[in-house]
């Protein structure tokens, strides 16, 4: 997964677990694409302090994911829903019973993820 997309997903799921200050700095650097120097100047901290905070935040977010797997589950469910959408996009390509069987299997996979 692309690093920026990964960071964004991790932040979407676990960002509320960071402190307010960490969230502000992380959003400025990762989501708003400000430079470390810009954030340091705006927040009154050193560039190295910003860099260290981003590194610690990334580590914390990754640790949350390693324990909870919410992003992984989300991506699996999203993939399964897309498979159902593809199957139902051209239903005349397959017999209805076969189509229903595949959708049933995918639905069960989604329920197991939840």
C-alpha positions in Angstrom: 0.0 0.0 0.0 1.3 3.5 -0.8 2.8 5.1 2.3 0.6 8.2 2.2 -2.6 6.2 1.7 -1.5 3.9 4.6 -0.8 6.8 6.9 -4.1 8.4 6.0 -6.0 5.2 6.7 -4.2 4.7 10.0 -4.9 8.2 11.0 -8.6 7.9 10.0 -9.0 4.9 12.2 -6.8 5.7 15.1 -6.1 9.4 15.0 -8.4 10.2 17.9 -6.1 8.1 20.1 -3.3 10.7 19.7 -3.1 13.8 21.8 -4.5 17.1 20.4 -1.0 18.4 19.8 0.1 15.2 18.1 -3.0 15.3 15.8 -2.4 18.9 14.8 1.2 18.4 14.0 0.5 15.1 12.2 -2.3 16.6 10.1 -0.1 19.6 9.1 2.7 17.3 7.9 0.9 14.3 6.6 -2.5 15.5 5.5 -1.8 19.1 4.7 1.6 18.5 3.2 3.4 21.3 5.1 7.1 21.0 5.5 8.7 20.2 8.8 10.2 23.7 8.9 6.8 25.3 8.3 5.2 23.3 11.1 8.1 23.9 13.4 7.9 27.6 12.9 4.1 27.7 13.2 4.0 25.6 16.4 7.1 27.1 18.0 9.1 23.8 18.2 12.2 22.6 16.5 12.2 20.9 13.1 13.8 17.9 14.7 10.9 17.9 17.3 8.4 17.8 14.5 10.3 15.0 12.8 10.4 13.0 16.0 6.8 13.5 16.7 5.7 12.3 13.2 7.9 9.3 13.6 6.4 8.5 17.1 2.9 9.1 15.8 3.4 6.7 12.9 4.8 4.1 15.2 1.8 4.5 17.6 -0.7 4.3 14.7 1.0 1.2 13.3 1.0 -0.4 16.8 -2.7 0.2 17.1 -3.3 -1.5 13.7 -1.1 -4.4 14.7 -3.3 -5.0 17.7 -6.7 -4.1 16.4 -6.5 -4.8 12.6 -9.3 -2.3 11.8 -7.7 -1.0 8.6 -7.0 -4.6 7.4 -10.6 -5.6 8.1 -11.9 -2.4 6.4 -9.8 -3.1 3.2 -10.9 -6.8 3.1 -14.6 -5.8 3.4 -14.2 -3.1 0.8 -12.6 -5.7 -1.6 -15.5 -8.1 -1.0 -18.1 -5.5 -1.6 -16.4 -4.6 -4.9 -16.5 -8.3 -5.8 -20.2 -8.4 -5.2 -20.7 -5.2 -7.3 -18.7 -6.8 -10.2 -20.8 -10.0 -10.0 -24.0 -8.1 -10.1 -22.8 -5.7 -12.8 -23.4 -8.3 -15.6 -25.7 -10.9 -14.1 -26.5 -12.4 -17.5 -23.0 -13.7 -17.8 -23.7 -16.4 -15.2 -26.6 -18.6 -14.2 -28.6 -17.0 -11.3 -28.0 -19.9 -8.9 -24.2 -19.6 -9.5 -24.3 -15.9 -9.0 -26.3 -16.2 -5.8 -23.9 -18.9 -4.5 -20.9 -16.6 -5.0 -22.6 -13.7 -3.4 -23.6 -15.8 -0.4 -19.9 -16.9 0.0 -18.7 -13.4 -0.2 -21.4 -12.2 2.3 -20.3 -14.8 4.7 -16.7 -13.7 4.4 -17.8 -10.1 5.2 -19.8 -11.2 8.2 -16.8 -13.2 9.5 -14.6 -10.0 9.2 -17.1 -8.1 11.4 
